[in-house]
Amino acid sequence: MTLELQGYTAVFDNLVYTKREQVILNCDNPVGEQSIDITKVIMPVRFTEPTEDQVVDYLRKKAEELRGPKGLTQNKMP
């Protein structure tokens, strides 16, 4: 299934889309307004929502990183 974006041309299907436009520059110069050609580029990405297990694993990993080495964080009371 190819993604279609209105007004954009597919350079590589589902990866890169472009659209040419002309932009008017409002400059304070004797020549007056000038225009330049630009190319807008869109590179869509797919977001997948993590599962509950992936979230829990990520939080456990980050908690371990914050604790540091176990020998430094354990209470050594007599």
Secondary structure, 3 states (H helix, E strand, C coil): CCCCCCCCEEEECCCEEEEEEEEEECCCCCCCCEEEEEEEEECCCCCCCCCHHHHHHHHHHHHHHHHCCHHHHCCCCC
